[in-house]
Amino acid sequence: MAAPILRLPLELVQKIVIELHDDPTSPPSALLPLLLTSRHFYNALSFHSNNHLYACIFRVCFDVSAPTRRLGRPDALALCNQLRANYNALRCIRRGDIHADDILPSLWTCFSMLLENDGKNCCQLDAAGLPDFVDAFVRERLYENSIDGWPADNEPNSLALWLLWLTTTEDHLRAQTPAQRAQTSRLILPYVLMPVRYAAYLAPHVHYTLPFPPNLPQPPHSFLTVHGPYPQYRDGFSRTMPFYHINGMQLSVPLASIAAKLIYFSHPEIFPVGVPPHLPRTRAHAFQLGLHMVGPTQEDVQELNEHKVAKLVPKSTWEWWNDVKDYDNLGREARLKVAPSARWDDDWNRLADCNSVFTPISLKRMHYTPGLLGGLWQGRMLHPDDGFYGNVMQTAQMPPSFSEHSVGLTAAPVFMRLHEYHCMDVQSNEPVASGGIQNAWFHNSARFHEHGLTITCQKRSSTYNEYVVGGPDLHDESSCRGCEYRGTSEIIFREDDVRYLATLDDVLADEGMEDADDDEDVMDDDSSDADAHMASGDDDELVITRKCDGILDIVLLGETDRQHGQAWHHYKFYGRIREWDGLVALIRVPVSSTHSSGAALGIWVFTGYVVGGQNLVGNWRTTTHPGEPVTFEGAFAMSKRE
């Protein structure tokens, strides 16, 4: 006769296993003894026979809102597969072996977990010792496989730098000794200052319209420098891996230079900038002293110390939903949107979508959240010495003395208040023509007229409306051409759409379409061929659904506030956002450009990405030598204040 315990309902046994899992930061210890009790329990509760149980364990121990938002709701088998990957990575980190054979897939899994973190994932990785693990990797292995003394731009280094940034906290920074902070800054400095070696963008900023058409008459090319080709095309610099219910998820290797800049700018911010005692106390005091020229006061320097230019990743708790107002009254979609991991959706989407400048994006996920850039931004930009920069550009070998001091590195504050304008998909409205990066992708004939915003270019006018978060919705489903065409505001993107259309194009090209009379037959033939090709594909096609926003183009206009201009010079800004990957381009123009001081300040181009929804990070470059492919440039980082 079977033992009484074997007659318990399976649902009750599963509940017992979950309830006995009292330490969610470790694998369920109560499960193994139960599996070894009898063949009955093994067959009922093993990994291969009970997807539901292990999916429940995943939901208890790891965050699930991000994959649900980005990939659709994962089923039990998908969560089982990811549970195994997560525990394998945590085991690798706990061993503390930075030379382990399985370190690369473990770094990828940790990176994905942090981009999905609502609170649980970070607790798991902290408990496993990831901050110390990745710190040791950067200090001991970053310069492995170096080229001419320069650290390599490869997967392990890129992932390690990103993990170092994502696990950086105020406590970690303050716990480091001055020698440790100096070592970290020295190790990552090449990634910060050498865009000629380390790509700053997923595709060169010289291109606005991406991806390239398949029949491009002349493929893009790079210029050969002593440091390699520039600008860098990163096609193929990606990793294909199983990810939840997707057998072949392809993700771009994240840009090492972006993480390095954030780490670099965050280090000195734990100490305040010294306030020179000889400066006037306030602007009113300066005027009393007869000082009306541009220049900082003590109050202006103190303001620099009150705000971070590289905001650290906000900490979230295991039960993060307790901190969300009226969470219990929110619907399912609204709950997904307020999860802490939502701040990384744009970053994850661009890594998932922007793998090749030649591959059309079928899913069309958001790579920039409308409204993020509107408001006041404060930052800092780095200026290496002109002479050193020219010398190092012509020398392949990394100078032995390469450091902040040897490059004559200085920093300057940056302030800007931006306004965001959208070109909406309504009758007779089209985005303004594009141009080169030297004019933030605007055509040289573009002229701005601010009443709303009208941009005239090549005798044609385009209308843009200012967008303010929380303000009126600019999208009107009844007048949106896209919504009218579909008959609904809901857009469904299928992963295989691009492959289907490409097959259709190939069939049409093979047929030649020589006779207009044969058009109908050709269309019938190629559509059936394309359908057959689609039918032979995988059954796990990824489908993304989102609401139409009607946005055709996003333009940015801005200026320095009067108080900041009086301290650090007055500027105007104008720019654009590249739809393909959310890259931001801004032109900074001195307001006093006709004056000698304005000419000395120069016109500069800022290009970068919004990272984690709160930092704008990238490179600035001069417009002094527009014909030169490699010109004087440096790093910047900014964060949004209001």
Buried (B, 14 or more C-beta within 10 A) or exposed (E): EEEEEEEEEEEEBBEEBBEEBEEBBBBBEEBEEBBEBBEEBEEBBEBEEBBBBBBBBBBEBBBBBBBBBBBBEBEBBBBBBBBBBBBEBBBBBBBEEBEEEBBBBBBBBBBBBBBBBBBBBBBBBBBBBBBBBBBBBBBEBBBEEEBEEBBBBBBBBBBBBBBBBBBBEEEBBEEBEEEBBBBBBEBBBBBBBBBBBBBBBBBBBEBBEBBBEEEEEEEBEEEEBEBBEBBBBBEEBBBEBBBBBBEEBBBBBBBBBBBBBBBBBBBBBEEEBEBEEEBBBEBEBBEEEEBEEEBBBBBBBBBBEEBBBBBBBEEBBBEBBEEBEEEEEBEEEEBBEBBBBBBBBBBBBBBBBBBBBBBBBBBBBBBBBBBBBBBBBBBBBBBBBEEBBEEBBEEBEBEEEBEBEBBEBEBEBBBBBBBBBBBBBBEEBEBBBBBBBBBBBBBEBBEBEEEEBBBBBEEEBBBBBBBEEEEEEBBEBEEBBBBBEEEEBEBEBBBBBBBBEBBBBBBBEEBEEEEEEEEEEBBEBBBEBBEEBBEEEEEEBBEBEBEBBBBBBBBBBBBBBEBBBBBBBBBBBBBBBBBBBBBBBBBBBBBBBEEEEBEEBEBBBBBBBBBBBBBBBBBBBBBEEEEEEBBBBBBBBBBBBE
